[in-house]
Amino acid sequence: MKWNSGQIKSAIGRWKARRLRDNFTGAAVLLFLCAAWALLAFPKEVQSSVKNSILYCLTVLAPSLFPFLALTSFAMYSGAGDILGNRLGFLTRYVFRLPAACAVPIFMSFVGGYPAGAKGAELLLRQGKITKEQAGRMMLFCVNPGIAFVVTFLGGAVLGSFRVGWLLFFSVTASGVLLGLFSGLFSPVPPKENGMPEKPQGDALIRSAADASSSVMKMCGCIVLFAGISALLHCCGAFQFCSRLLASSGLFTPMESSALVSFLLEVTEGVGAASKLRVSPPFFAFGLAFGGFCVHLQVFSVFGKFPAKKWIFYVFRFLHGIAAAGCYLLLIRLLPSDPVTALAPAGAVQNIAALSGTAAGGLSLLLMCMAFLVISTKEEKIE
């Protein structure tokens, strides 16, 4: 039997794919065994970290982010997003080179929190109002922390200065807008949409609540997971190794390096670490804009298949972080005041119960989220 060149290339491709799959499976088994050993070796440390992250989810994350996520979905389902998009379409089309329908998701991504923009983009993509390329461009700059987290939690509770919180918010927002401008620089201006808004869906409110519930549950799960991973990395020395490696570059002090590594992993842990280490606000600006791998995992989970190339996504995450730090330094020069590192006591970040509500209230909200998911799933099966 003679093989032609096409058959040989196909056989080689299948062999490489099988070998890659086997290597991945072997790495997964090794990772599982290492994680199982670490959980047995450091149970108290992991439990403490997970407990703190659950408390944060119940008292801060769920109460502050759920309304924005529900509002974003409601705008998409009810037709309100189309009407508002027609009013803001000029800015959206000529500034970001995106369709007018993107106006509300872009706005909510800046004020609502990290997954709000991703959820809005996913809904628009699912409804066929934007292309995959346009959704991918949205994900290059529509990943932002939001007012509640930056101003209220970070500025008011952690740093003890609402002024610094607002400066950080405007720094992250301004750098995000600049990235949005850059991402659409070489794209054509979308045509003006003259069609009538779609007919509102009667169950828009219920579907919005179900979408927000699903997003909040995923986010809380990711944060708790990364809290456990972070504890394991600290216990086995991997975190300290990465911090020393970053500090050896000479660009950062050991404390700044430790704060940066925390921000790279998970933004809320980064906030706590940076507060305790008393690093300067530009490091907070970088961490808030970058978002952390935990947030990135949440954003990826919103889409069935992520619409942008992930290496481009991460390039823009780092650019966003660097630009946000630069914007903060510029704003502090234009609006000078007393220098600030971390105004609150080192343990202030742990006292989050008084910020947004009680743990019981947050637990009630999560239970309602679960109820919405169960009910909506049953209705879809019946239909």
C-alpha positions, -999 to 999 in steps of 0.1 A, spaced: 0 0 0 14 33 -10 8 65 10 6 99 -6 20 130 11 -15 140 23 -21 107 41 14 109 57 8 144 70 -26 134 83 -11 104 101 17 125 116 -10 151 128 -30 124 145 1 110 162 11 144 175 -25 151 187 -25 117 205 9 124 221 -2 158 232 -33 144 248 -13 117 266 11 143 279 -18 165 291 -34 135 308 -1 126 325 3 162 337 -33 162 350 -26 130 370 6 144 385 -12 177 394 -40 157 410 -16 137 432 4 168 442 -28 187 451 -42 157 471 -9 154 491 -9 192 498 -45 192 510 -36 164 534 -4 181 545 -18 216 551 -55 212 559 -57 241 584 -41 267 561 -64 257 532 -95 258 555 -87 292 568 -81 307 533 -113 291 520 -133 304 550 -121 340 544 -129 338 507 -164 325 514 -170 353 539 -159 378 512 -183 362 487 -212 364 511 -207 399 524 -192 418 495 -192 400 461 -227 386 459 -246 416 473 -227 442 452 -223 424 419 -256 406 415 -277 437 408 -253 449 380 -253 415 363 -291 413 365 -294 448 351 -270 440 322 -290 409 312 -323 427 316 -312 455 292 -304 428 266 -336 408 270 -360 437 275 -350 457 245 -338 486 267 -303 480 255 -314 486 219 -331 519 227 -302 532 248 -278 520 221 -295 541 195 -290 572 217 -253 563 223 -246 547 190 -226 575 176 -200 572 205 -199 534 203 -195 533 165 -169 560 161 -149 557 194 -148 519 197 -158 509 162 -185 486 175 -222 484 168 -246 506 187 -260 476 206 -227 474 225 -232 507 243 -249 493 274 -226 463 279 -195 486 275 -209 510 301 -218 482 325 -184 467 321 -168 499 335 -193 505 364 -206 470 372 -177 447 376 -154 422 359 -179 397 344 -206 423 335 -190 432 302 -184 396 293 -220 386 300 -233 414 279 -210 405 250 -220 369 252 -257 378 251 -251 401 220 -231 373 203 -258 347 210 -285 371 197 -265 376 165 -262 414 171 -224 413 169 -198 391 152 -173 369 169 -145 394 160 -165 422 176 -171 402 208 -134 394 209 -125 431 207 -149 439 235 -131 414 257 -98 433 252 -111 462 272 -144 453 288 -129 436 318 -130 461 347 -135 460 385 -165 484 389 -174 512 413 -186 491 442 -154 471 445 -129 499 438 -145 529 456 -166 514 483 -146 482 492 -110 491 483 -111 529 488 -135 532 517 -128 500 537 -93 488 528 -74 520 521 -95 543 543 -98 569 515 -127 573 491 -106 599 473 -79 573 465 -107 548 455 -121 573 430 -86 580 416 -81 543 412 -115 539 395 -108 567 370 -73 554 363 -86 519 354 -115 533 335 -94 558 315 -69 532 306 -97 508 295 -112 535 272 -77 540 257 -74 503 251 -109 503 235 -98 531 212 -66 512 202 -84 479 197 -107 494 171 -82 517 154 -79 496 123 -115 484 121 -141 500 99 -170 520 114 -200 498 117 -230 509 97 -258 527 114 -286 504 125 -319 518 113 -340 488 123 -366 489 151 -357 474 184 -366 438 189 -398 430 207 -392 427 245 -393 392 259 -420 388 285 -398 367 308 -369 392 306 -368 398 344 -368 361 352 -342 353 326 -320 382 339 -322 368 374 -313 334 362 -283 347 342 -271 368 371 -275 338 395 -255 315 373 -227 341 370 -225 348 407 -224 311 415 -195 306 390 -177 336 404 -179 325 440 -168 290 431 -137 304 412 -128 327 441 -131 299 467 -111 276 444 -83 301 439 -82 308 477 -74 272 483 -48 271 455 -32 303 469 -29 287 503 -13 256 489 12 277 469 21 296 501 25 264 521 47 246 496 69 277 490 60 282 453 45 316 460 76 328 479 98 315 450 79 335 424 81 366 446 118 363 451 123 357 414 103 388 406 123 408 432 156 396 418 149 416 386 156 447 407 125 465 394 105 459 426 111 455 463 103 421 480 70 435 494 60 449 460 69 416 443 48 397 468 18 420 462 21 417 424 22 379 425 -10 380 447 -27 403 422 -17 380 393 -34 351 410 -66 367 424 -75 403 427 -92 402 461 -63 384 476 -40 409 459 -60 437 476 -55 421 510 -18 414 505 -11 449 491 -29 465 520 -9 445 546 24 451 528 15 488 525 25 492 488 17 524 469 -16 529 450 -1 524 415 3 487 423 -34 486 432 -41 502 398 -21 476 380 -37 447 399 -73 460 394 -68 465 357 -51 432 352 -78 414 371 -60 382 381 -62 347 367 -93 339 388 -112 367 370 -99 356 336 -112 321 343 -146 336 351 -146 356 319 -136 325 299 -164 305 314 -191 329 302 -185 319 266 -188 284 251 -157 293 230 -138 324 239 -141 349 210 -106 363 212 -71 347 210 -61 342 246 -25 354 241 -39 387 227 -62 388 256 -33 385 281 -12 411 262 -41 436 266 -45 426 303 -9 435 310 -12 467 289 -43 476 308 -25 472 341 6 492 331 -16 520 316 -38 521 347 -7 526 369 5 553 345 -29 571 346 -29 570 384 6 587 385 -7 613 360 -39 620 380 -20 623 413 3 649 396 -27 668 383 -46 665 417 -18 665 443 -24 655 479 -7 638 508 11 606 497 -9 575 504 2 539 508 -24 519 528 -42 541 552 -62 514 569 -47 491 595 -31 460 581 -60 438 591 -87 461 579 -94 440 548 -106 412 570 -133 433 585 -155 432 555 -188 422 572 -197 458 579 -191 469 543 -220 454 523 -241 434 547 -240 403 569 -230 368 560 -265 356 565 -278 381 540 -252 371 514 -260 334 521 -297 341 515 -289 358 482 -268 328 471 -296 304 481 -320 324 460 -296 322 431 -295 285 434 -334 284 435 -336 305 403 -312 281 385 -331 250 396 -365 266 385 -352 279 352 -336 245 344 -368 227 351 -388 251 329 -364 246 300 -367 208 303 -405 211 303 -405 233 272 
